[in-house]
Amino acid sequence: MNRIKIAIFFSLIVLIGLISISVFLANSGNKTNNIQENVKKPKIEETKVKINTSQMLNEAKNIPILTSEEADKNFELQSKMPYITKDFELGYSDLTGQYYVYKKTSKADAELSKFLENNEFTDLNNLLKEVNKSVQNTILEEENKIINEDRQNVSNTKINKQQKDVETLSKLIKIFSSFNSKISIGSDPEESSSVSGTIEQSGQQEINSDNITLDSIFNEAGTKIGTPPKILRGVMTRECSPLVSLPNEKIIEYSQPGNGIPLGHGCFKNSKGASGPMQFLPDVWLSYASAVNKFGGYTHTPYIANMRDSVYAAAWKLKRNSRTTDLNWTYEQVRRAVICYNAGCGRLNNPPSSTLRYLEAVWNMYKS
């Protein structure tokens, strides 16, 4: 019995030591950057913004969507972008989901209307944004804003991880102190058995999670659309990793028509407006939302925060961007689909390093 106590005692010491080293190395690696940030950046105090939760929920549930027929016409129009004449330039960003028009002459409005009528897509609604320079340069600038935000989110994630490591270390030290004061080498056997029982109960709680329902959604959408289910899992893992480890009852709840991940969930809506399990911007969601009905045979109104609706939409987008016709994708097809999804098809030749890491993770999951 004494050997068990001694083993637990030294295990706590080793664990505290390992976490201390991890925190030290992480802080050392960022020391130079932290100094530069402290010198160059003024301190900005956070302000609490009152959020109208009811309004946010209504906006998410009432995002305009195209019918499958309208979506097909939209995709046909996108395939002709950029469209440049002496009177106007029209371009499309598959990352933001918006069209950008640069009107060069007084005839631009009339010529643009004629072009859209010829393509049977006369009403772009809020998808059309007028700019005062080349649409191709504008699109790169708009997409860079989103990509840079993603990089900042990765940086913030690393900082949050360091903070959690420090908090974990503090908790372990408290546990160690409590353990050291309450349990001596000659303690009562009943006390030792109570510690063992706590550890066993904790282990049971850690494995009380099942992803079968989520995998069935990946399989359903992937099979019906033609996107490998493992790629869908890989994308969700990158877009909203907490969802892949949810218990079955939550997956079922968030997949019912009209339901979705709750408003307070970190993936409900990010700072750039991307929402839901697969992180769609509203203007991109508009084109792909009908996938769940078009391919799945459902009849409900798609909801951006819904698990099944979002997975179907992502499967359709990935499939279209891959330009393949079956479920056995090559590396190049996966590469094209993932880069277009994460950084826009305009960066197929020069994807950001963060997108390459994204691609590597999805490819490894696909091949596993």
Secondary structure, DSSP 8 states (H G I E B T S, - for coil): -HHHHHHHHHHHHHHHHHHHHHHHHHHHHTHHHHHHHHHHS-----------HHHHHHHHHT-----HHHHHHHHHHHTT-SEE-SSEEEEEETTTTEEEEEE-STTHHHHHHHHHHHTT----GGGEEEESS-HHHHHHHHHHHHHHHHHHHHHHHHHHHHHHHHHHHHHHHHHHHHHHHH--TT--HHHHHHHHHHHHHHHHHHT----HHHHHHHHHHHHHHT--HHHHHHHHHHH-GGGGG--HHHHHHHHSTT--S-TTSTTSB-TTS-BTTTTB-HHHHHHHTTHHHHTT---S---TT-HHHHHHHHHHHHHHHHT-SSS---HHHHHHHHHHHHH-GGGSSS--HHHHHHHHHHHHHHH-
